[in-house]
Amino acid sequence: MDPTDQRYDQGDCGDQLMPAPLIMQFGTSRFLQAHVDYFVAKSIEAGRSSTPIAVVQTTSNPSGRARVEAFNQMERYPVRIQGIESGEAIDRVEWVGSVECALQASQSWEQVVELFCQRVTHVVSNTADNGYQLAESDHPDDRPPSSFPAKLVSLLFARFSSTGQGVTIMPCELIVDNGQVLKGTILSLARDWRLSEAFLAWLDEECIWVNSLVDRIVSSPLDPIGAVTEPYALWAIEDQPGLVVPCVHNAIRVVSNLAPFEWLKLGVLNLSHTYIVERWRQADALNVETVYQAMNHKALRRDLEAVLSDEVIPILQSMQLGEDVKAYVDAVRERFLNPYLEHKLSDIAQNHANKVERRILPVWQARSGVDCPRLTACLRQHHLIK
């Protein structure tokens, strides 16, 4: 089946007179709907880009299958934006029409392969927490293999064997150096499958593996597709030679180094969530269930503001990140005060001890002479320092 002149079973991908560029997105999540898909739609609307998206469901779960069907039935879907923006409460609906088609890998693998070989210029992904894990059952002859990395190896090898044109891979999983981590996983699997040295060199030299950091709270899905999200959004993309970003949006920042953004997110957003939970577990705050309620609880708000102003901000400023730390703190405060967002403290509290170690300890270790009595007390409570 030639994707340049026939329709696919699950969607309209490939109904083109000439092969047109395409972004292939692995994942149907509400996060991607309100993040990457939203940015691409707004970029196309503004005439700043023209490359649409083909969504691929990598698993066989029924909810994902229903979203695939809805993508193919609806030209546009709603994204409801609720929150505080520049001090003003907003509640508006915007429409996203960047998805050309959606395919289910297990049902339409040959179509996915043909699109990947002939039209795809960029790959984005947002798989689950274990999305980079391999399956022992995966085999190079599977069509398709089970795991996401194995699917990607198969697609890349098919492209190498056909057009031989490199592709840009832009993972969005919340993993530090996600592009390089995924590249390492793909190269390792290709070696395990004993694929050619020429293919390994092509992966390393002709494909572009991009590190990025994503940040947007997407609070709930809409039925059958769509999402409710906050106004704030960020897609920080680490620049490298040959990189071309497939869309343009004010929330997209191409930067030379992701480390400042990683430190800001860790030290302000993530640390604040975990520190609020730490104080909430100790305080008399029985009627407090959400981040918004915590921000309106006198004692919890006072504790958070103190640890930010006296400890976190001085630490981050001493690191000379090249970003406005106080402006980012103001933005996070505004996000926490979003009256529409029901971000439950009980959800944030899951794996709390582990989060204290991952989110608070690294900031404390970077204190460089800053006095940190509150962070120190928290870490001692969890026996992470003496």
Protein Blocks (a to p, Z undefined) as FASTA:
>chain_A
ZZklpccfkbmehiafbdcdddddedjbfklmmmmmmmmmmmmmnopaccdcddddfbfc
fklmmmmmmmmmpmbdcdddeddeehiacddddddfkbfbdcdfklmmmmmmmmmmmmpm
bdcddddfklmpccfkbcfkbccdfblmlmmmmmmmmmmmmnopacddddfbdcehklmm
mmmmmmmmmmmnopafklmmmmmmmpccdddddddddfbdcdfbdcdddfbdcdddddde
hiacfbdcfkbccdfbfklmmmmmmmmmmmmmmmmmmmmmmmccfkbcbfklmmmgmklm
mmmmmmmmmmmmmmmmmnonopafklmmmmmmmmmmpmkbccdfklmmgoklmmmmmmmm
mmmmmnnopacfklmmmmmmnopaZZ
